[in-house]
């Protein structure tokens, strides 16, 4: 898992560096390039958020189900925190979607 993060981290940093010109003022023909970078950064942001959100949800759900499988009597104590955790992870993905929509609507 740690290897996967170290391979994705440089790509994420590169995407942030590419998105930096989005805040620059438009001059002449550069507007089209900036709009393309804005669209790319919005799509990349939501893709990363969705991928890692799904990864986090699957790990959390797998851990909860493994706990229930080991001790079925504890299912009542595990279901509520699991659902709250899944909702928190999903809210972060929705937050990334809102930011991506804000970037796209800036076009």
Secondary structure, DSSP 8 states (H G I E B T S, - for coil): -HHHHHHHHHHHHHHHHHHGGGGS---TTHHHHHHHHHHHHHHHHHHHHHHHHHHHHHHHHHHHHHHHHH-GGGHHHHHHHHHHHHHHHHHHHHHHHHHHHHHHHT-
